[in-house]
C-alpha cells in the first residue's frame, strides 16, 4: 500500500472523532440519568450538552470545510474538550470527573506531536490547580482535597510523561525502522528503477521480437505459399521434363530418320545433278534443232511467198487467156456472120468459124476451170501461208521458251550443284545435331534425376517451413505471455508507487478527459515541460477547454511502453494559455495496447533526431502504435533510441501523411537498414483502416 500522509492525518482525525462521539454519547446518557434522578437540573444539563456537543459539531464543520486531514481539528478538539472537561470537573461533586481526560488525551498519541502533548498537559495541570484554588477560594474544606489534588497533578504529570515516553519510543523505533526501511527502500528503489528500466527494455525487446516474429511469420507464410507454388510448379516442371525427355528421345529418333533421309536426298541430288547435266545437253540439241526448224520455216515462208507471186502471174495470164478467148469468140461470131453473108462460098469459113468458136468456148471453159482451180489454190495458199505464219510464230515462241527452259535448266543445274553442296553441309550438320541430340538426351536424363532430387528437397523445405511457421506461432504465444507478465509487473510497480510524475518528460503525448456527468470529451495534448513536483504542464493540440467546478478530469500520459492514468486531477489554466494538472496519487499504469500491422509500400522522406538533414526511404508496415521503414543511410546504424519523423508519400491510408516516433530496432540487411519505431500516440485512424481492410 502506498504511504499517503494526508490519508493518515485524515485517519487520525477520524479515530479521534469516533472516540469523541462515543464519549459524548456516554456522558449524555449518564447525565440524563442524573437529571431524571433529580441529581442535576435541566439547565445544567443544557449547558453540559452545549459544551459537550458544540465543540464536536464545530470540529465536524471544520473537517467539511478544510478537509478531513485538517491539522486544526486537533486544536478544536483539545480546546473544546478541555472547556467541557473543566466545566464537568468544576461542577462535579466527585473527583472521578478527573478521569474524563483519559480517553481523549490518550488519543493524542495518534498525532505523534509531543509539543501538543506538553501543551495539553500544562492545560490539564492548570485545570487541576485552578480547581484547588477554587476550593480554597470558596472557603471549602481544602485540606480534604489537597492530597487528592497532589495525586491528580502527579498522575497527570506521570500520564503525560508516559505518553511522551511512549511517543518518543514510537518515534525512535519508527525512525530506526524508517532508517532501516529507507536503506532497504533505497536499494529497493534502485532495484525497482533497474526493474523499470529492464521492464522497458524487456518490453522494447519483446516488442521487437513480436514485430520480428510477426514479420517472420508473414515471411514464413509467404515462404510456405511460395514452397507450395514451387512444389506444384516443380511437379509441373518434372512432368514437363519427363515429357521433354520423351520428346527428346523422339526427336533423336526423328533426327536419325532425318539423317537417313538426308543421305537419300544427297544421293538423289547427285543423281539430279547428273540428270540436270544430261537434260542440259539434250536441251542444247533441242535448241539447235528448233533453231534449224525456225530457219527452215523461214525458207518455207520465202518459197510460199515466191509461189504466191508466181500464182498471181498465172492468174494474170489466165485473165489474158480469157480476154483472147472472148476476142476469139467475137472473131468467130464475126466470121460466121461473114460466112452467112458469103453464102456457099463462106460455108467452109463458117465451119472454121464454128471450130474457132468451139475452141474458144472450150478454152473459155478450160480457163474458167483453171480460174476456179487457181482460186481454190489461192485459198489453199492463203490458208497454208496463215498456217505457216502461225507455225513460224509457234516455232519462234517455242524457241524462246526452249531458250528460257535452257537458261532455267542451266540455273537448275547450277542450283542443284549448290544444293548438293549445301545438302552435304546439312548432312554434316545433321550428323553433329544427331551427336548433340544424343548428348541432350543424356543431359535431360541427368536433369530428370536432378529434378527428382529438387522435388525431394522442396518437399523437405516445405515441411521445414511449416514447422518454422508453427514455431513462429509458439514464439508469438510466448512473446504475448512475456508481454502479459511484464505488463502485470509494470502495473504492480505503478500500484506500488514506483512509477509516477517523475517519469514524465517534455514532449510526451497525453489525453485529457472531461466528464460532466452527462457527457465525456477527450482532448489531445503534449507535455510542455518536465514536472518538478506533482503538477504536469501541457498544452492542447485539439479543441478548447473551459475549466469549471464540479467537472471530473482524468489524465492519460503515454510514457514509452506504458500508459499512466490519473483520475480526479485538479486542473488550472495558466496565463500563457497552457494548462497545469495537479495529481495527488500515483498513477494506474498499464501496458500500451498492441495492434495488428499491415504491409505498406510507400516512399518516404526521413528526418533523424533534431537534425534538419533528410534522406529517402520506403515504408514497410504500419500499425496504430508503430511503423517500420527501410533506407540505405548509414546514420541509422546509431539511431536506436532517437526520435524520427517521416513524410510519407502516396500511402494507401489517406490520413497518413506524417509519422513521428522513437526507433526501437535497427537491422542491417546487407547495407539496407530496416528500422522499427514506436509512435508516441496511438492513431485511431490507422486502427479503423486496419479493421476495415
C-alpha positions in Angstrom: 0.0 0.0 0.0 1.3 3.5 -0.9 2.1 5.8 2.1 -0.1 9.0 1.9 0.5 11.5 4.7 -2.9 13.1 4.1 -4.6 9.8 4.4 -3.1 9.0 7.8 -3.8 12.5 9.1 -7.4 12.0 8.0 -7.4 8.6 9.6 -6.2 10.1 13.0 -8.9 12.7 12.9 -11.4 10.0 12.1 -10.4 7.9 15.1 -10.4 10.9 17.4 -13.8 11.9 16.0 -15.3 8.4 16.7 -13.9 8.2 20.3 -15.1 11.8 21.0 -18.6 10.8 19.7 -18.7 7.7 21.9 -17.6 9.7 25.0 -20.2 12.3 24.3 -22.9 9.7 23.9 -21.9 8.1 27.2 -21.8 11.4 29.0 -25.2 12.4 27.5 -26.9 9.2 28.7 -25.1 9.3 32.2 -26.0 12.9 32.9 -29.6 12.4 31.6 -30.0 9.7 34.2 -28.8 12.1 36.8 -31.3 14.7 35.7 -34.0 12.1 35.8 -32.9 11.3 39.4 -33.1 15.0 40.2 -29.4 15.0 40.9 -29.0 17.6 38.2 -31.2 20.3 36.8 -32.3 20.6 33.2 -30.5 24.0 33.0 -27.2 22.4 34.0 -27.9 19.5 31.5 -28.5 22.1 28.7 -25.1 23.8 29.5 -23.4 20.4 29.7 -24.8 19.3 26.3 -23.8 22.6 24.7 -20.2 22.3 26.0 -20.1 18.6 25.1 -21.6 18.6 21.6 -20.9 22.2 20.5 -17.1 21.8 20.0 -17.6 18.4 18.4 -20.1 19.8 15.9 -17.7 22.8 15.2 -14.9 20.3 14.6 -17.0 18.3 12.1 -17.9 21.5 10.3 -14.2 22.4 10.2 -13.4 19.0 8.6 -16.1 19.6 5.9 -14.6 23.0 5.1 -10.8 22.3 5.4 -10.8 18.6 4.6 -10.6 15.5 6.7 -6.8 15.9 7.1 -7.0 19.4 8.6 -4.5 20.0 11.4 -6.8 22.5 13.1 -9.2 19.7 14.0 -6.9 18.6 16.9 -6.8 22.2 18.2 -10.6 22.4 18.1 -10.8 19.1 19.8 -8.3 19.9 22.6 -9.8 23.4 23.3 -13.4 22.3 23.1 -13.0 19.1 25.1 -10.8 21.0 27.6 -13.6 23.5 28.2 -16.1 20.6 28.6 -13.7 18.8 31.0 -13.1 22.0 33.0 -16.8 22.6 33.3 -17.5 19.0 34.3 -14.6 18.9 36.8 -15.5 22.2 38.5 -19.2 21.3 38.7 -18.9 17.7 39.8 -19.1 16.6 43.4 -16.7 13.6 42.8 -13.1 13.5 41.9 -13.9 10.7 39.4 -14.6 13.5 36.9 -10.8 13.8 36.6 -10.8 10.5 34.7 -12.8 12.2 31.8 -9.5 13.4 30.4 -8.0 9.9 29.9 -9.9 8.8 26.7 -9.2 11.9 24.7 -5.7 12.6 26.0 -4.7 9.0 25.2 -5.7 9.6 21.6 -3.3 12.5 21.3 -0.6 9.9 20.7 -2.2 9.3 17.2 -1.0 12.8 16.2 2.6 12.0 17.3 3.1 15.7 18.3 5.0 16.0 21.6 4.5 19.7 21.7 0.8 19.2 21.6 1.1 16.7 24.5 3.1 19.1 26.6 0.6 21.9 25.8 -2.4 19.8 26.8 -0.5 18.5 29.9 0.1 22.1 31.0 -3.6 22.9 30.5 -4.7 19.8 32.5 -2.4 20.7 35.4 -3.7 24.2 35.1 -7.3 23.0 35.4 -6.4 20.9 38.5 -4.6 23.8 40.1 -7.4 26.1 39.3 -9.8 23.6 40.8 -7.7 23.6 44.0 -7.6 27.4 44.1 -11.4 27.4 43.5 -11.8 25.1 46.6 -9.8 27.3 48.8 -11.3 30.5 47.4 -14.9 29.3 48.2 -13.9 28.5 51.8 -14.5 24.8 51.3 -12.6 22.3 53.3 -9.5 22.2 51.1 -7.5 20.0 53.4 -9.7 17.1 52.4 -8.9 17.6 48.7 -5.3 18.7 49.0 -3.9 15.2 48.9 -6.2 14.3 46.0 -5.1 17.4 44.1 -1.5 16.4 44.6 -2.2 12.9 43.4 -4.1 14.2 40.4 -1.2 16.5 39.5 1.3 13.7 39.9 -1.0 11.3 37.9 -1.4 13.9 35.2 2.4 14.5 35.0 3.1 10.8 35.0 0.4 10.1 32.5 1.7 12.6 30.0 5.2 11.6 30.8 4.2 8.1 29.9 2.5 9.4 26.8 5.7 11.3 25.9 7.9 8.4 26.6 5.7 6.1 24.6 5.6 8.7 21.8 9.4 9.1 21.9 9.8 5.3 21.9 7.4 5.0 19.0 9.1 7.8 17.1 12.6 6.4 17.9 11.6 2.9 16.9 9.7 4.3 13.9 12.8 6.4 12.9 15.0 3.3 13.3 12.6 1.3 11.3 12.3 4.0 8.8 16.1 4.3 8.6 16.3 0.6 8.1 13.4 0.7 5.7 14.9 3.7 4.0 18.2 2.0 3.5 16.4 -1.1 2.1 14.0 1.2 0.3 16.9 3.0 -1.4 18.1 -0.4 -2.5 14.6 -1.4 -3.5 14.1 1.9 -5.3 17.4 1.4 -7.1 16.3 -2.2 -7.9 12.9 -1.0 -8.9 14.4 1.6 -11.1 16.6 -1.1 -12.6 13.5 -3.2 -12.9 11.6 -0.4 -14.6 14.5 0.2 -17.0 14.8 -3.6 -17.5 11.0 -3.8 -17.9 11.0 -1.1 -20.6 14.0 -2.8 -22.2 12.2 -6.1 -22.0 9.1 -4.6 -23.4 11.1 -3.0 -26.2 12.9 -6.2 -26.8 9.6 -8.2 -26.6 8.0 -5.6 -29.0 10.9 -6.0 -31.3 10.7 -9.8 -31.1 7.0 -9.7 -31.5 7.3 -7.4 -34.6 10.1 -9.6 -36.0 8.0 -12.7 -35.2 5.0 -11.1 -37.0 7.2 -10.1 -39.9 8.9 -13.5 -39.9 5.6 -15.2 -39.6 4.4 -13.3 -42.6 7.6 -14.2 -44.4 7.2 -17.8 -43.3 3.6 -17.8 -44.6 4.9 -16.3 -47.9 7.7 -19.0 -48.0 5.1 -21.7 -47.3 2.9 -20.4 -50.1 5.9 -20.0 -52.4 7.0 -23.5 -51.5 3.5 -24.8 -52.2 3.6 -23.0 -55.5 7.1 -24.2 -56.1 6.1 -27.7 -55.3 3.2 -27.5 -57.7 5.4 -25.8 -60.3 8.1 -28.4 -59.7 5.7 -31.2 -60.3 4.7 -29.5 -63.5 8.3 -28.9 -64.4 9.1 -32.6 -63.6 6.2 -33.6 -65.8 7.4 -31.2 -68.5 11.0 -32.5 -68.1 9.8 -36.1 -68.4 7.8 -35.1 -71.4 10.8 -33.2 -72.8 12.9 -36.3 -72.2 10.4 -38.3 -74.1 10.2 -35.7 -76.9 14.0 -35.5 -77.0 14.1 -39.3 -77.4 11.5 -39.0 -80.2 13.5 -36.1 -81.7 16.6 -38.3 -81.5 14.7 -40.9 -83.5 13.4 -38.3 -85.9 16.9 -36.9 -86.3 18.3 -40.4 -87.1 15.5 -40.8 -89.6 16.1 -37.3 -91.0 19.8 -38.1 -91.3 18.9 -41.2 -93.3 16.6 -39.2 -95.5 19.3 -36.5 -95.9 21.6 -39.2 -97.1 19.0 -40.4 -99.6 18.4 -36.8 -100.6 22.2 -36.4 -101.2 22.1 -39.4 -103.5 19.0 -38.1 -105.3 20.6 -34.7 -105.6 23.7 -36.2 -107.1 21.5 -38.1 -109.5 19.6 -34.9 -110.1 22.8 -33.1 -110.9 23.7 -35.8 -113.4 20.2 -35.7 -114.9 20.3 -32.0 -115.0 23.6 -32.0 -116.9 22.2 -34.6 -119.3 19.0 -32.6 -119.7 21.0 -29.5 -120.3 23.0 -31.1 -123.2 19.7 -32.5 -124.6 18.1 -29.1 -124.3 21.0 -27.6 -126.2 20.4 -30.1 -129.0 16.6 -29.3 -128.9 17.5 -25.6 -129.1 19.8 -26.3 -132.0 17.0 -28.4 -133.8 14.4 -25.8 -133.0 16.7 -23.1 -134.4 17.1 -25.2 -137.6 13.4 -25.7 -137.8 13.0 -22.0 -137.4 15.4 -21.4 -140.3 13.6 -24.0 -142.4 10.3 -22.4 -141.6 11.7 -19.1 -142.8 12.8 -20.7 -146.1 9.3 -22.3 -146.5 7.8 -18.9 -145.9 10.0 -17.4 -148.6 9.1 -20.2 -151.0 5.4 -19.7 -150.3 5.8 -16.0 -150.9 7.5 -16.8 -154.3 4.8 -19.3 -155.1 2.2 -16.8 -154.3 4.0 -14.4 -156.6 4.1 -16.9 -159.5 0.5 -17.8 -158.7 -0.5 -14.2 -159.2 1.4 -14.2 -162.5 -0.5 -17.3 -163.7 -3.7 -15.8 -162.6 -2.9 -12.7 -164.7 -2.0 -14.9 -167.7 -5.3 -16.8 -167.2 -7.1 -13.5 -167.4 -5.2 -12.7 -170.6 -6.4 -16.1 -172.0 -9.9 -15.2 -171.1 -9.6 -11.9 -172.9 -8.2 -13.8 -176.0 -11.0 -16.3 -175.8 -13.5 -13.5 -175.7 -11.9 -11.9 -178.7 -11.7 -15.3 -180.5 -15.3 -15.9 -179.8 -16.2 -12.5 -181.1 -14.0 -13.1 -184.1 -15.7 -16.5 -184.7 -19.1 -14.7 -184.5 -18.0 -12.2 -187.0 -16.6 -15.0 -189.2 -20.0 -16.8 -189.0 -21.8 -13.6 -189.9 -19.5 -13.1 -192.9 -19.8 -16.7 -193.9 -23.5 -16.5 -193.9 -23.3 -13.4 -195.9 -20.9 -15.1 -198.4 -23.3 -18.0 -198.7 -22.0 -21.1 -200.3 -18.7 -19.6 -200.6 -18.5 -19.0 -197.0 -19.6 -22.4 -195.7 -16.0 -23.6 -195.2 -15.2 -20.5 -193.4 -18.3 -20.9 -191.3 -17.0 -24.4 -190.4 -13.7 -22.9 -189.4 -15.6 -20.1 -187.5 -17.6 -22.8 -185.7 -14.5 -24.7 -184.8 -12.9 -21.5 -183.6 -16.0 -20.7 -181.6 -16.0 -24.2 -180.2 -12.3 -23.9 -179.4 -12.9 -20.5 -177.9 -15.8 -22.0 -175.9 -13.6 -24.9 -174.7 -10.8 -22.5 -174.0 -13.1 -20.4 -172.0 -14.4 -23.4 -170.1 -10.8 -24.5 -169.5 -9.9 -21.1 -168.4 -12.9 -21.0 -166.1 -11.8 -24.3 -164.7 -8.3 -23.1 -164.4 -9.5 -19.9 -162.7 -11.6 -21.9 -160.3 -8.7 -24.2 -159.6 -6.4 -21.2 -159.2 -9.0 -19.6 -156.9 -9.1 -22.7 -154.8 -5.3 -22.9 -154.9 -5.2 -19.3 -153.8 -7.5 -20.1 -150.8 -5.3 -23.1 -150.0 -2.2 -21.0 -150.4 -3.6 -18.3 -148.2 -4.5 -20.9 -145.6 -1.1 -22.5 -146.0 0.5 -19.1 -145.6 -1.6 -18.4 -142.5 -0.7 -21.9 -141.0 2.9 -21.4 -141.8 2.9 -18.0 -140.2 1.3 -19.4 -137.1 3.7 -22.3 -137.2 6.5 -19.9 -137.5 5.2 -17.9 -134.6 4.8 -21.0 -132.5 8.3 -22.1 -133.5 9.7 -18.7 -132.5 7.7 -18.8 -129.3 8.8 -22.4 -128.7 12.3 -21.3 -129.4 12.1 -18.5 -126.9 10.6 -20.9 -124.3 13.2 -23.5 -125.1 15.9 -20.9 -124.6 14.3 -19.9 -121.3 14.0 -23.5 -120.3 17.6 -23.9 -121.3 18.5 -21.0 -119.1 16.3 -22.4 -116.2 17.8 -25.8 -116.6 21.2 -24.3 -116.6 20.3 -22.4 -113.4 18.7 -25.6 -112.0 21.9 -27.4 -112.8 23.9 -24.7 -111.0 21.4 -24.6 -108.1 21.5 -28.4 -108.0 25.2 -28.3 -107.7 24.9 -25.6 -104.9 22.1 -27.5 -103.3 24.2 -30.7 -103.4 27.0 -28.8 -101.7 24.5 -27.4 -99.1 23.0 -30.8 -98.6 26.4 -32.0 -97.9 26.8 -29.2 -95.3 23.3 -30.1 -93.9 24.3 -33.7 -93.8 27.4 -32.8 -91.8 25.3 -30.5 -89.5 22.7 -33.2 -89.1 25.4 -35.6 -88.0 26.5 -33.0 -85.5 22.9 -32.5 -84.4 22.5 -36.2 -84.0 25.5 -36.3 -81.8 24.3 -33.2 -79.9 20.9 -34.7 -79.5 22.4 -37.8 -78.0 24.2 -35.6 -75.6 21.0 -33.7 -74.9 19.2 -36.9 -74.2 21.9 -37.8 -71.7 21.7 -34.3 -70.2 17.9 -34.5 -70.0 18.2 -37.7 -68.1 20.6 -36.0 -65.7 18.1 -33.1 -65.4 15.4 -35.5 -64.6 17.5 -37.0 -61.8 18.3 -33.5 -60.5 14.6 -32.5 -60.7 13.8 -35.6 -58.7 16.3 -34.5 -56.0 15.0 -31.0 -56.2 11.5 -32.3 -55.6 12.6 -34.2 -52.6 14.4 -31.1 -51.3 11.4 -28.9 -51.9 9.2 -31.3 -50.0 11.6 -31.3 -47.1 11.8 -27.4 -47.3 8.1 -27.3 -47.3 7.9 -29.4 -44.2 10.6 -27.3 -42.5 8.8 -24.1 -43.5 5.6 -25.4 -41.9 7.5 -26.4 -38.8 9.1 -23.0 -38.7 5.7 -21.4 -39.1 4.4 -23.5 -36.1 7.4 -22.4 -34.1 6.7 -18.8 -35.0 3.2 -19.3 -33.7 4.6 -20.8 -30.5 7.2 -17.9 -30.3 4.4 -15.4 -30.7 2.4 -17.0 -28.0 5.4 -16.9 -25.6 6.0 -13.3 -26.6 2.4 -12.5 -25.7 2.8 -14.3 -22.4 6.0 -12.4 -21.6 4.2 -9.2 -22.5 1.4 -10.1 -20.1 3.8 -10.9 -17.3 5.8 -7.7 -17.8 2.6 -5.8 -18.1 1.4 -7.1 -14.8 4.8 -6.3 -13.3 4.5 -2.8 -14.6 1.0 -2.4 -13.2 2.3 -3.7 -9.8 5.1 -1.2 -9.9 2.6 1.5 -10.6 0.4 0.4 -7.8 3.5 0.3 -5.5 4.2 4.0 -6.2 7.4 3.4 -8.1 6.1 4.9 -11.3 4.8 8.4 -11.2 5.1 12.1 -12.2 8.9 11.9 -12.2 8.8 9.7 -15.3 7.0 12.4 -17.3 9.2 14.1 -19.9 8.7 17.1 -22.1 7.1 16.3 -25.4 5.2 13.3 -24.3 1.6 12.9 -25.6 -1.4 12.9 -23.3 -5.2 12.7 -23.3 -7.3 14.8 -21.0 -10.9 13.5 -20.4 -13.6 15.9 -19.2 -16.6 14.2 -17.5 -19.5 16.4 -16.7 -21.7 13.5 -15.7 -23.9 13.8 -18.8 -21.1 13.7 -21.4 -17.4 13.0 -21.9 -14.9 14.8 -24.1 -11.4 13.9 -24.9 -8.6 16.5 -25.7 -5.2 15.6 -27.2 -2.1 17.4 -25.9 1.6 17.3 -25.2 3.7 17.9 -22.1 5.4 21.3 -22.3 8.0 20.8 -19.5 9.3 18.1 -17.2 7.4 18.2 -13.9 9.2 19.5 -10.8 6.5 18.5 -8.3 3.1 16.9 -8.6 2.0 19.2 -11.4 2.1 18.5 -15.1 2.1 21.4 -17.5 0.7 20.8 -21.0 -0.9 22.4 -24.0 -3.9 21.1 -26.0 -3.5 20.2 -29.7 -7.2 19.7 -30.3 -10.2 21.6 -29.1 -10.6 24.3 -26.4 -11.3 23.6 -22.7 -13.1 25.7 -20.1 -12.1 24.6 -16.6 -15.3 24.5 -14.4 -16.1 23.4 -10.9 -18.0 20.2 -10.4 -16.3 18.6 -13.5 -14.3 15.5 -13.2 -11.0 15.4 -15.1 -8.7 12.4 -15.8 -5.3 12.4 -17.4 -3.6 9.7 -19.5 0.1 10.2 -20.4 2.0 7.9 -22.8 5.4 7.1 -21.2 7.4 4.8 -23.6 5.6 1.4 -23.5 3.2 2.3 -20.7 0.1 4.4 -20.2 -0.1 6.4 -16.9 -3.6 7.1 -15.8 -4.6 9.7 -13.2 -8.2 10.1 -12.1 -9.6 13.1 -10.2 -6.9 15.6 -11.2 -7.1 19.3 -10.4 -6.9 21.5 -13.5 -5.7 25.1 -13.7 -5.4 27.4 -16.7 -2.1 29.3 -16.9 -1.6 32.8 -18.2 0.2 31.7 -21.3 -2.8 29.5 -22.3 -1.3 26.2 -21.2 -2.8 24.0 -18.5 -1.5 22.5 -15.3 -2.9 19.3 -13.9 -2.1 18.6 -10.2 -2.1 14.9 -9.2 -2.2 13.7 -5.6 -1.8 9.9 -6.1 0.3 7.5 -8.0 -1.0 6.7 -11.5 -2.5 3.5 -12.6 0.0 2.0 -15.1 -1.0 -0.3 -17.9 0.9 -1.6 -20.9 0.0 0.1 -24.2 -2.2 -2.0 -26.4 -0.6 -4.0 -29.2 -2.1 -3.5 -32.7 -2.0 -5.7 -35.8 0.2 -4.5 -38.7 -0.4 -4.2 -42.4 2.2 -4.0 -45.1 2.8 -0.6 -46.7 4.9 0.1 -49.7 5.2 3.9 -49.9 8.3 6.2 -50.4 9.1 8.5 -47.5 11.4 11.3 -46.5 13.2 10.7 -43.2 14.4 13.2 -40.6 16.5 11.6 -37.8 16.6 13.3 -34.4 16.8 17.1 -34.3 19.0 17.1 -37.4 17.5 19.1 -40.3 19.2 16.9 -42.9 16.9 14.3 -44.5 17.2 11.2 -46.6 14.9 8.9 -48.5 13.5 5.6 -47.6 10.5 3.3 -48.1 7.7 2.3 -45.7 7.4 -1.4 -45.0 4.5 -1.8 -42.5 2.4 0.2 -40.0 0.1 -0.2 -37.1 -1.8 2.1 -34.8 1.1 2.2 -32.4 4.2 1.8 -34.6 5.7 1.5 -38.0 8.7 0.2 -39.9 10.7 1.5 -42.8 13.9 0.8 -44.7 16.7 3.0 -46.0 20.4 2.8 -47.1 21.5 5.8 -45.0 24.3 4.7 -42.6 23.3 7.2 -39.9 20.5 4.8 -39.0 23.1 2.4 -37.6 23.3 4.6 -34.4 19.7 5.6 -34.5 18.3 3.3 -31.8 16.6 5.4 -29.1 16.4 8.5 -31.3 13.3 10.2 -32.4 12.4 10.1 -36.1 9.9 11.9 -38.4 8.6 10.6 -41.7 6.9 12.4 -44.5 5.0 9.6 -46.3 4.1 9.8 -50.0 1.2 8.1 -51.7 0.3 6.0 -48.7 -2.8 3.7 -49.1 -4.0 5.1 -45.8 -5.1 8.6 -46.9 -4.8 10.2 -43.5 -1.1 9.1 -43.1 1.0 12.0 -44.3 3.4 12.4 -41.4 4.6 10.0 -38.7 6.6 10.6 -35.6 8.1 8.0 -33.2 11.1 6.5 -31.4 13.5 4.0 -33.0 13.5 0.7 -31.1 15.3 -1.6 -33.5 17.7 -1.3 -36.5 18.5 -4.4 -38.6 21.4 -4.3 -41.1 20.4 -6.3 -44.2 23.5 -6.1 -46.4 23.6 -2.3 -46.3 19.8 -1.9 -46.3 18.7 -0.8 -42.8 15.3 -2.0 -41.6 14.1 0.3 -38.8 11.2 -0.4 -36.4 9.6 2.6 -34.5 7.1 3.1 -31.7 4.8 6.0 -32.1 4.3 8.5 -29.3 0.5 8.2 -29.6 -2.0 5.7 -30.9 -3.6 6.5 -34.2 -7.3 5.6 -34.3 -7.5 6.4 -38.0 -4.9 3.6 -38.6 -6.9 1.3 -36.3 -10.1 1.9 -38.3 -8.3 1.3 -41.6 -6.7 -2.0 -40.4 -10.0 -3.2 -39.0 -11.8 -2.3 -42.3 -9.1 -3.9 -44.6 
